[in-house]
């Protein structure tokens, strides 16, 4: 069986990411779905929300001066 991979970049995107996670969970597929979020220091609960939805979350500290 083929796997579908979804990767998103996040930073303080909780309201939008909540909708995305719900939309992904609502898909009807026989394929395995691998969801990964690469987070840049969210402080609004984005990482917790995605982890609770079963996503893998990788957090990276933002570099000083980065946008």
C-alpha positions as CSV (number, residue, x, y, z in Angstrom):
1,X,0.0,0.0,0.0
2,X,1.2,3.5,-0.8
3,X,1.7,6.1,1.8
4,X,0.5,9.7,1.5
5,X,2.8,12.2,3.2
6,X,1.8,15.6,4.3
7,X,4.3,18.1,5.6
8,X,3.6,21.7,6.8
9,X,5.6,24.5,8.2
10,X,4.1,26.2,11.2
11,X,4.5,29.0,13.6
12,X,1.6,30.2,15.7
13,X,-0.9,28.9,13.2
14,X,-3.3,27.3,15.7
15,X,-6.7,28.4,14.2
16,X,-5.8,27.5,10.6
17,X,-3.9,24.3,11.6
18,X,-6.9,23.1,13.5
19,X,-9.0,23.3,10.3
20,X,-6.2,21.6,8.3
21,X,-5.9,18.8,10.8
22,X,-9.7,18.2,10.7
23,X,-9.8,18.2,6.9
24,X,-6.9,15.7,6.7
25,X,-8.6,13.5,9.3
26,X,-11.8,13.6,7.3
27,X,-10.3,12.2,4.1
28,X,-11.6,8.9,3.0
29,X,-8.6,6.8,1.8
30,X,-7.3,3.3,2.1
31,X,-3.7,4.7,2.1
32,X,-1.6,5.2,5.2
33,X,-1.3,9.0,5.9
34,X,1.9,10.3,7.4
35,X,1.5,13.8,8.8
36,X,4.5,15.9,9.8
37,X,4.6,19.5,11.1
38,X,7.9,21.4,11.2
39,X,7.4,24.1,13.8
40,X,9.4,27.3,14.3
41,X,8.7,28.1,17.9
42,X,4.9,28.3,18.2
43,X,3.6,29.6,21.5
44,X,-0.2,29.4,20.7
45,X,-0.8,25.6,21.2
46,X,-0.1,24.7,17.5
47,X,2.2,21.8,18.5
48,X,-0.1,20.4,21.1
49,X,-3.1,20.5,18.8
50,X,-1.2,18.6,16.1
51,X,0.3,16.1,18.5
52,X,-3.2,15.4,19.9
53,X,-4.4,14.9,16.3
54,X,-1.7,12.2,15.7
55,X,0.8,14.3,13.7
56,X,4.5,14.1,14.2
57,X,5.8,17.5,15.3
58,X,9.4,18.6,14.9
59,X,10.2,21.9,16.7
60,X,13.1,24.0,15.8
61,X,14.1,27.2,17.6
62,X,14.1,30.3,15.5
63,X,17.4,31.9,14.9
64,X,17.9,35.3,16.3
65,X,16.9,37.9,13.7
66,X,14.9,35.4,11.6
67,X,11.5,36.6,10.4
